[in-house]
Amino acid sequence: MTADSSPWIVVSDFDGTITTEDIGNGLCQKFRSELFTKVIHQYELGNMNLRAEQHILWKGFPLGEAEFKREATQIASFRPLANEFLEKCATHKIPVYIASCGMRPYIDAVLSAQASPKALQAIKEIRCNEVEFDKDCIVKLITPIEDEKNPLPFHKGEWAKQLSQKHGGSKVLIIGDGSSDFSMIDSADQIYATRKLAKKCKEKGLSFTPFEDFAPLLESPLFS
C-alpha cells in the first residue's frame, strides 16, 4: 500500500449537507432577492444551467470580502453531529474531501467558525468556486471547470474517481443533498443522501441511507 492508501474516503457536498441550509442561496435571498427569484425560477424550469445561474447571481454581488464572510457565518449552521462525524473520521484516519459548487470565502469562514480543530484535521482538500473581490463587491467568479460549454461549474463525480485512484482504489462514501451531487452517484460505494439527492436515488432505484442529522453516518461502514 502507498502512503496515500486508505480503505475508504469521504467526498461530501457542503451547502445543505454539512450545513443545514444552502449558504449561497441565503446570501442571494438577502442581498439580491428579486434577481434570485427570477434566476432560480428559470433554473428550476430547465431554461438555465447551474454555470449560467451562478455567473448571473454572483457577478457584482454587493459585499466586500470581510462582510461577505461575516454574513455567511450568520446564515450558516452545521448539521447536527457533523462535527462528531468529522472528528471520528480524523480519529480513524479517513480522509474527507469537500466537493462544492459554493464559494470558498464562505466555506472557509463557516468551517473556521463552526468546525472543531479535530474536525478540521479530517478535511484534506476543498474543491469549489473561487472568488475575487474589490473593496465592495465580487468582481470575478472562477469555477473549477472553466469550459463554458460545460453546464456544471464542477463535475464532482470525476473528482471522486480521481481521489479514489489517488488513495489506491479506495471505496468512496458520498454525502449530498442537491442536483450538483448527482454526478457522484456512479462513483459511490456508499451513498448518504437527503433532499434532491435522496429523491434522485429513489427514482433510480439505488441503495442509499437517508439522513437528517449525521447520526447514521456515525454508524457507517467507514468505522467497522
C-alpha positions as CSV (number, residue, x, y, z in Angstrom):
1,M,0.0,0.0,0.0
2,T,1.2,3.5,-0.7
3,A,1.3,6.3,1.8
4,D,-1.9,7.7,0.3
5,S,-3.8,4.4,0.5
6,S,-7.0,4.3,2.5
7,P,-9.8,1.7,2.6
8,W,-12.4,4.4,2.4
9,I,-12.6,8.1,1.5
10,V,-15.4,10.5,2.1
11,V,-16.5,13.0,-0.6
12,S,-19.1,15.4,0.7
13,D,-21.1,18.4,-0.5
14,F,-21.1,21.4,1.8
15,D,-24.1,23.7,1.4
16,G,-27.3,21.9,2.7
17,T,-25.2,18.8,3.6
18,I,-22.6,19.7,6.2
19,T,-24.7,22.8,6.8
20,T,-28.4,22.7,7.2
21,E,-29.1,25.4,4.6
22,D,-27.6,26.5,1.3
23,I,-25.5,29.5,2.3
24,G,-25.1,30.8,-1.2
25,N,-28.9,30.8,-1.7
26,G,-29.3,32.5,1.7
27,L,-26.9,35.3,0.8
28,C,-28.6,35.8,-2.6
29,Q,-32.1,35.9,-1.0
30,K,-30.9,38.5,1.4
31,F,-29.0,40.8,-0.9
32,R,-30.3,40.0,-4.4
33,S,-33.8,38.8,-3.7
34,E,-35.6,39.9,-6.9
35,L,-32.8,38.7,-9.2
36,F,-32.5,35.4,-7.2
37,T,-36.2,34.7,-7.6
38,K,-36.1,35.2,-11.4
39,V,-32.9,33.2,-11.9
40,I,-33.9,30.3,-9.7
41,H,-37.3,30.1,-11.5
42,Q,-35.5,29.8,-14.9
43,Y,-33.1,27.2,-13.4
44,E,-35.9,25.1,-12.0
45,L,-37.7,25.2,-15.4
46,G,-34.6,23.9,-17.1
47,N,-34.1,27.1,-19.1
48,M,-30.7,27.8,-17.4
49,N,-27.9,25.6,-16.3
50,L,-26.0,25.8,-13.0
51,R,-23.0,27.5,-14.5
52,A,-25.0,30.3,-16.1
53,E,-27.1,30.7,-12.9
54,Q,-24.1,31.2,-10.7
55,H,-22.4,33.7,-13.0
56,I,-25.5,35.8,-13.1
57,L,-26.1,35.7,-9.4
58,W,-22.5,36.3,-8.2
59,K,-21.3,38.9,-10.8
60,G,-21.1,42.2,-8.9
61,F,-22.5,40.7,-5.7
62,P,-22.7,43.8,-3.4
63,L,-20.5,42.8,-0.5
64,G,-16.8,43.1,0.2
65,E,-14.9,40.0,1.3
66,A,-15.0,40.7,5.1
67,E,-18.7,41.5,5.1
68,F,-19.4,38.5,2.8
69,K,-17.8,36.1,5.3
70,R,-19.5,37.7,8.2
71,E,-22.9,37.4,6.7
72,A,-22.3,33.8,5.7
73,T,-21.4,32.8,9.2
74,Q,-24.7,34.3,10.4
75,I,-26.7,32.3,7.9
76,A,-24.9,29.0,8.3
77,S,-25.5,26.3,10.9
78,F,-23.7,23.0,11.0
79,R,-26.0,20.0,10.6
80,P,-26.3,18.2,14.0
81,L,-23.5,15.7,14.7
82,A,-21.5,16.9,11.6
83,N,-18.6,17.8,13.9
84,E,-18.7,14.5,15.6
85,F,-18.7,12.7,12.3
86,L,-15.6,14.6,11.1
87,E,-13.9,14.1,14.4
88,K,-14.5,10.3,14.1
89,C,-13.0,10.4,10.6
90,A,-9.9,12.1,11.9
91,T,-9.6,9.5,14.7
92,H,-9.9,6.7,12.1
93,K,-7.7,8.4,9.6
94,I,-10.4,8.5,7.0
95,P,-9.7,11.4,4.5
96,V,-12.6,13.8,3.9
97,Y,-12.9,15.8,0.7
98,I,-15.4,18.6,0.3
99,A,-16.8,18.9,-3.2
100,S,-18.8,22.1,-3.5
101,C,-20.4,24.4,-6.1
102,G,-20.4,27.0,-3.4
103,M,-17.9,29.8,-2.8
104,R,-14.6,29.3,-1.0
105,P,-14.7,32.5,1.1
106,Y,-17.9,31.5,2.9
107,I,-16.9,27.8,3.1
108,D,-13.6,28.7,4.8
109,A,-15.4,31.2,7.1
110,V,-18.1,28.8,8.2
111,L,-15.6,26.0,8.8
112,S,-13.4,28.3,10.8
113,A,-16.4,29.4,12.9
114,Q,-18.2,26.1,13.4
115,A,-15.8,23.2,12.9
116,S,-13.8,21.9,15.8
117,P,-10.0,21.7,15.5
118,K,-10.1,17.9,15.3
119,A,-12.9,18.0,12.7
120,L,-10.8,20.2,10.5
121,Q,-8.0,17.7,10.7
122,A,-10.1,15.2,8.7
123,I,-10.7,17.6,5.8
124,K,-7.8,17.1,3.3
125,E,-9.0,19.3,0.5
126,I,-11.9,21.6,-0.6
127,R,-12.7,22.0,-4.3
128,C,-15.1,24.7,-5.1
129,N,-15.7,28.1,-6.8
130,E,-13.1,30.7,-6.1
131,V,-14.0,34.4,-5.8
132,E,-12.2,37.7,-6.4
133,F,-13.4,40.8,-4.6
134,D,-12.7,44.5,-4.8
135,K,-13.5,46.6,-1.7
136,D,-17.3,46.4,-2.0
137,C,-18.3,43.6,-4.4
138,I,-17.4,40.4,-6.2
139,V,-15.6,41.1,-9.4
140,K,-14.8,37.6,-10.6
141,L,-16.1,34.0,-10.1
142,I,-13.6,31.3,-11.0
143,T,-15.1,27.8,-11.4
144,P,-13.1,24.6,-11.1
145,I,-14.1,23.7,-14.7
146,E,-13.5,26.7,-17.0
147,D,-15.2,25.2,-20.0
148,E,-18.1,27.5,-20.7
149,K,-19.9,24.7,-22.7
150,N,-20.0,22.5,-19.5
151,P,-23.3,23.0,-17.7
152,L,-21.7,22.3,-14.4
153,P,-19.0,24.5,-12.8
154,F,-17.6,21.4,-11.2
155,H,-18.0,17.7,-12.0
156,K,-17.9,16.2,-8.6
157,G,-18.1,12.6,-9.8
158,E,-14.9,12.9,-11.9
159,W,-13.1,14.3,-8.9
160,A,-14.4,11.4,-6.7
161,K,-13.0,8.9,-9.2
162,Q,-9.6,10.7,-9.2
163,L,-9.5,10.7,-5.4
164,S,-10.2,7.0,-5.2
165,Q,-7.3,6.3,-7.6
166,K,-5.1,8.6,-5.6
167,H,-5.8,6.5,-2.5
168,G,-5.0,3.2,-4.1
169,G,-8.5,2.4,-5.3
170,S,-10.3,3.1,-2.0
171,K,-14.0,2.8,-1.6
172,V,-15.9,6.1,-1.8
173,L,-18.7,7.2,0.6
174,I,-20.5,10.2,-0.7
175,I,-22.8,12.6,1.2
176,G,-25.0,15.1,-0.6
177,D,-28.3,16.8,-1.0
178,G,-28.6,18.6,-4.3
179,S,-28.6,18.2,-8.1
180,S,-24.9,19.1,-8.4
181,D,-24.3,15.9,-6.4
182,F,-26.0,13.6,-8.9
183,S,-22.7,13.2,-10.8
184,M,-21.2,11.4,-7.8
185,I,-23.7,8.6,-7.7
186,D,-21.8,6.4,-10.2
187,S,-18.6,6.9,-8.2
188,A,-20.0,5.8,-4.9
189,D,-19.7,2.6,-3.0
190,Q,-22.0,4.0,-0.2
191,I,-24.4,6.9,-0.5
192,Y,-25.9,9.1,2.2
193,A,-28.5,11.4,0.8
194,T,-31.1,13.9,1.7
195,R,-33.4,16.2,-0.3
196,K,-32.9,16.2,-4.0
197,L,-30.2,13.6,-4.0
198,A,-32.4,11.2,-1.9
199,K,-35.2,11.8,-4.4
200,K,-32.9,11.0,-7.3
201,C,-31.6,7.8,-5.7
202,K,-35.2,6.7,-5.2
203,E,-36.1,7.4,-8.8
204,K,-33.1,5.3,-10.0
205,G,-33.8,2.5,-7.5
206,L,-30.4,3.0,-5.9
207,S,-29.5,1.8,-2.4
208,F,-28.8,4.8,-0.1
209,T,-29.1,5.8,3.5
210,P,-31.3,8.9,4.2
211,F,-30.2,11.4,6.8
212,E,-31.4,14.5,8.6
213,D,-28.5,14.7,11.0
214,F,-25.2,12.9,11.0
215,A,-26.2,10.1,13.4
216,P,-26.5,7.4,10.6
217,L,-23.0,8.4,9.4
218,L,-21.5,7.8,12.8
219,E,-22.5,4.1,12.3
220,S,-21.3,3.9,8.7
221,P,-19.1,1.2,7.2
222,L,-16.2,3.6,7.4
223,F,-15.6,2.7,11.1
224,S,-16.3,-1.0,11.0
